[in-house]
Amino acid sequence: MLRQKTEGCVNMNDMKEIIEEIKARCDIASVIGDYIKIQPSGQNYKALCPFHVEKTPSFHISTAKQVYKCFGCGEGGDVINFVMKIENLDFMDAVRLLANRCGIDINFNIDEETKQKIELSKKYQDIHTEAARFYFSNLVKSKNRGYDYLRNRGLDDKTIKRFGLGYSQDSWNSLMDYLIEEKGYSQEELLECGLIGKSTKTDKYYDKFRNRVMFPIFDYRGNVIGFGGRVLDDSLPKYLNSPDTLIFNKRHNLYGLNFARKNLSSRTVILVEGYMDLISLYQYGIQIAVATLGTALTSQQARLIKRYADNVIISYDSDGPGTKASLRAIDILVEAGLSVKVLDLKDAKDPDEYVRKYGTDEYRKAMKDAVPRIKFKIDNLKSYFDLSKDQDNIKFAQEAVNIIKQLKSPVEIDYYIKYLSEIVQLDEDAVKREIYGKSYSSRNLSNGKFNNKFNKKEEKPIEKMDAIQHGEELTEIKLMKIMMNIPAAREKVLLKIDEKELLMEDSKKILNYLSKIDSEKIVEPDELEGINDEYIKSLKKTSLESINTKNMKEIEETVKSVRRNSLKKTIDNLRIKQEELGAKSKILAESDKDAAKELDLEIMNLALQSVELNKRLRNL
């Protein structure tokens, strides 16, 4: 049997990924079925609980959620929790047992500090899960203000259960007493989780969340890592989030991503501001939304979105602060490599009100008609000017030109030049002169002299050599030329790229040579030895005039392009190998089933490698 090996030192984040992979491979029903007799119950399973004596099955297994729960004794959790309990193992030993079961060798060196953090992270997740169950029980077991609030906001019981919404009682210690007395956790652990606080005056501990509707915050895998609480009286703040802890950082997480990531087939996500906006959209069938966690969008959240999507539709509140937040979010999302549009809410104040007022079909239409980011910026800028006044008209046009200059696509630039000229009622040539500067002429522009870098010299065309046919190789040659000609950039580039990430053997030789020479030396193509003549010719013809060699960001973009090309090539090779093995497996399926099974396992391993490489590609 082929096994996936994980060797060497691993950090905590790597370990979390390995654990999630183990959980994904170990079907909980199959694992539990090895210990006790289970019987189908609809799409799930039930059994007599192995942790207490009973005659009627109260032990339930959810295959969709990959969790178990006994409604008799209260035991529950994921597949690792079950193995820990049934085998009387600690967390890491249970992980190793399951890893062995699903064919993952975890022969890694893990220091004691990292092991303790992993164990503690698991315990904190368990504490938050128990707290979420407590809050949910408070909400549904008896009449209370929290349930009334959610129902008045239009949420049905199915949605309330789906999101695990709850209610924190108007009490100083109800959660604390429950988790300590009934679940055995300590005050110190609850304090570290941010679920309780300690008075500086009396040294007494108290529940952080009181008399609030509770929104469990999940990580993208579906683990409860924190809470948001909405007050039900005049207390402040109106919304209270969990503080940053070992398992929760509001800058690095997005509310609802655990639900949305399963539905992002078009790689388009809707970005909203609040919990209720997201939940309301979900109930109405719009299930691709994520929300920030009480703060402005962060670069870390934008990068997290980029892992799952290429397009973002911002659907913030329609008021002044919402518009300002949208403008800030646009720049952060674009910086992360995302395409951005903004949804027009008409006369509704937020997405929740819009979808209730106009319905799902209208919201989907509004998504389709969402305003591109540049148009949104220009239209917003226009609202600050009285265009009936000549001076305002001129000032608006000058500032709008700076927005258009952000674009790289000549097609988009031309489109928005037309759009702006219609607004200010100026000739298009006047707008173009404002954009391109004094050297602009319609003849030069039509000949393609001006590109998206504005006023930079035209890059000389590179002749295609017989041995160098592809843009990927030309990008690689350009990077080598940068390193040869710009010693200041060479040192930084050497730290950012590895020889294995280069496609051409000649590039690898040059990289190796450049890493050994004097850091101040400029290298001419003719000085290079053992390099293909066609490669040397391409080096000589490659121009760096289109690059601002003093701007490291532009050089880093070239590095990223080379790394992307390498990853794409590796992914293509893995796909070809999968197809080849798939064909062999079909041939062997009849004559040698064991051999076919071995090939299928290898195909699965290649698929996992492809998934990981695609993830890295999206994050570049």
C-alpha angles and dihedrals in degrees: 000000000000114000133198109234126211111190140166129028117333130193125225095265091051089050091052090053091050091050092050090050090052091050091048092053097044108073106212095219091052093049095047090044089063090062105035138015111265128187131202118261109181107300091340138053138244135196146163106283113255091205100062138019115266139150099205119056112254096154110103131188121202111205092187094055095030092227137116131216133183112208090194103058100011098241114148147139142109131314092279092053090052094051091046090053100040096043095035091234133147119246100267094046090051089050091052092049092052092043089057090049094054098040103258117134108206099190095156134140110241122179121225094250093055091045090053091049091051092048090047092048090054092049092049090051089051090050091051091048090053090047091051090052090049092051092046091050090052090053099050107028097071142004112286143155093254095060091044090052094052093046091048088053088058101255118144125217093257092058092044090055093042092059094036092235117183149171130246109211123237089258136115097222115012095113093040093052092047095050094043103038101034103027101032101234122144131242090242091056092049090048091052089050091054092237094117135029136208124232114235090207102048102017087230122141122233141177112270093209116056131165093355138128103246126222113191111220114219129196117233090273093056100256116141106242104160147344142246117206128198114206120237098201135036094289121128139266097044090210122030122191129195113266120248111284139166090283102029134060116161091207092059102043138066126208113241097013090122088063100035098050090066091059104042097108091140091044090237122130132187115224117210133173106227144046094238093049090056096043093047092051090048092052089052091053099262097124104164099080130118128185136209116241106246094298136084114276112281131210089244091057091048091053089049090054090049090062090066107022145036098194130053127193109197112215104177127152114295096231127098097273090046091053092048090049090051091053091051092046092051093062093045093049094046089050087056090054099258129140109234137203132167124227118229109228094192107207096340118109096217142358091267092059093041097054092045092047100042105019137230098297093054092048091051089050089050089052090053091048095044113146117253112244097249093050089048091052093048093047091048091049089050091060090067094059137066100225092192086075117077095218092052090047092055094044092049092050092050093050093043089054089061089057092052090051089067089072125096101188114089089208092056092044091053092047094053093043086060091044093051095044089055092051096049094032094233130139112266090236090061091055091046092051089052090052102041100034135226095323091062120120127163089236093055092046094050089051088057096246094136116064134179094284091068121228094006121130118265113262112244113246117255116226113232113242121212091244094043110056107144137077089228090063093045090054089051091050090050090054091051090050090051091052092046095049103034112052091180090060095040096072093050094046091050088059093050103047136049128212089242090062093064120093100203126066091217090056090052091052091050092047090051091048094048092051090061104043132086108295092229097049121114111213124213119208092242090060092064117100129207094016123135113261092232090053090051090050090052091049090054093048095046111103125206094192092106092058126078095225091194091059108083091192091066091049091048089055089058089050090051091050091054091048092048091051090051093050092048090051092050091048091050090051091050090050092051090049091049090052091049093049090044090056091049091048091055091052092049095043092091102034104035115017094175092055090046090052090052090053091048090054090050090049089052090050090051089049091054090051089051091051091052093047092048089052090053090047092053091049094054 
